[in-house]
Amino acid sequence: MGSYTDGGADMSRYTGGTYAYQGSAAADIQDNSGVASSFYHTGSYNVTGYTELEVEFYFVAISMESGEDFWVQYYNGSAWQTVASFARGIDFNNGTFYHVIVTISRSNYNFPTNAKLRFLCDASGDADDVYIDAIEFRGMSGTSQVAKVTPIIPQEFSISQNYPNPFNPVTSINFNLPKACQVDLSVFNILGQKVATVADGQFEAGMHTVQWNAEQCASGIYFYKIQAGEFTDSRKMLLLK
């Protein structure tokens, strides 16, 4: 994968775990501020001996508005070229983890001695994020350029502990669905009274994340419960203001 350089103020290294596909860290790009919302290879790679390059990564988007997108760009030795773009509402939806493979063909692009990769975001504000993780850049053989985006399908139903916990006032909850189903995710106080519905609707199979904003709630212990098809589970969380 190599090392990457922060493009500017609208890119950061996220370490919270919830939006990372592997481990706890991921790259977070946001806003439409040009290279400030990017990250790119610190060094370069000699790819002259390959006929095809492949870029593989995982991502999840949060609060991206319809039509907002991000790009994978390739440095061809003299200029950056966009080799793949992904738009909210067309290629992905918020809160779902995706697996992407982009193939770059020598017949369409120059393969120099100093190739690099860059990820660049075109969100409308700092609260719109794309988290990118587990990037691999490899040389191989082939003849065509493709961009394949696939939701990650878990093998079983599950729900994770919210993060952060304790929190104030926003926290995130991940849940996994091995098949499409109706999902109800609700929050209850210690008296068993429902105080919020975080998710209510049909969800596709995949890894999903949702957020609960408890700005209108008092500090204390709360419980969140998921009903997904025949699967049910609940967890405890702590709001501290």
Secondary structure as the mmCIF struct_conf table of DSSP 4:
data_model
#
loop_
_struct_conf.conf_type_id
_struct_conf.id
_struct_conf.beg_label_comp_id
_struct_conf.beg_label_asym_id
_struct_conf.beg_label_seq_id
_struct_conf.end_label_comp_id
_struct_conf.end_label_asym_id
_struct_conf.end_label_seq_id
STRN STRN1 TYR A 4 ASP A 6
BEND BEND1 GLY A 8 GLY A 8
TURN_TY1_P TURN_TY1_P1 ALA A 9 ASP A 10
STRN STRN2 MET A 11 TYR A 14
BEND BEND2 GLY A 16 GLY A 17
TURN_TY1_P TURN_TY1_P2 THR A 18 TYR A 19
BEND BEND3 TYR A 21 SER A 24
STRN STRN3 ALA A 26 GLN A 30
BEND BEND4 ASP A 31 ASN A 32
HELX_RH_3T_P HELX_RH_3T_P1 GLY A 34 SER A 37
STRN STRN4 SER A 38 HIS A 41
BEND BEND5 THR A 42 GLY A 43
STRN STRN5 TYR A 45 TYR A 45
TURN_TY1_P TURN_TY1_P3 THR A 48 GLY A 49
BEND BEND6 THR A 51 THR A 51
STRN STRN6 GLU A 52 ILE A 62
BEND BEND7 SER A 63 SER A 63
HELX_LH_PP_P HELX_LH_PP_P1 MET A 64 GLU A 65
TURN_TY1_P TURN_TY1_P4 SER A 66 GLY A 67
STRN STRN7 ASP A 69 TYR A 75
BEND BEND8 GLY A 77 ALA A 79
STRN STRN8 TRP A 80 ALA A 87
STRN STRN9 ARG A 88 ARG A 88
TURN_TY1_P TURN_TY1_P5 GLY A 89 ASP A 91
STRN STRN10 PHE A 92 PHE A 92
TURN_TY1_P TURN_TY1_P6 ASN A 94 GLY A 95
STRN STRN11 THR A 96 THR A 96
STRN STRN12 TYR A 98 SER A 105
TURN_TY1_P TURN_TY1_P7 ARG A 106 ASN A 108
BEND BEND9 TYR A 109 TYR A 109
BEND BEND10 THR A 113 ASN A 114
STRN STRN13 ALA A 115 ALA A 115
STRN STRN14 LYS A 116 CYS A 121
BEND BEND11 SER A 124 GLY A 125
TURN_TY1_P TURN_TY1_P8 ASP A 126 ALA A 127
STRN STRN15 ASP A 129 MET A 140
BEND BEND12 THR A 143 THR A 143
STRN STRN16 VAL A 146 PRO A 151
BEND BEND13 GLN A 155 GLU A 156
STRN STRN17 SER A 158 ILE A 159
HELX_LH_PP_P HELX_LH_PP_P2 SER A 160 ASN A 162
STRN STRN18 TYR A 163 TYR A 163
BEND BEND14 PRO A 164 PRO A 166
STRN STRN19 PHE A 167 PHE A 167
BEND BEND15 ASN A 168 PRO A 169
STRN STRN20 VAL A 170 LEU A 177
BEND BEND16 PRO A 178 LYS A 179
STRN STRN21 CYS A 181 ASN A 189
TURN_TY1_P TURN_TY1_P9 ILE A 190 LEU A 191
BEND BEND17 GLY A 192 GLY A 192
STRN STRN22 LYS A 194 PHE A 203
BEND BEND18 ALA A 205 ALA A 205
STRN STRN23 GLY A 206 ASN A 213
TURN_TY1_P TURN_TY1_P10 GLU A 215 GLN A 216
BEND BEND19 CYS A 217 CYS A 217
BEND BEND20 SER A 219 SER A 219
STRN STRN24 GLY A 220 ALA A 228
TURN_TY1_P TURN_TY1_P11 GLY A 229 GLU A 230
STRN STRN25 PHE A 231 LEU A 239
#
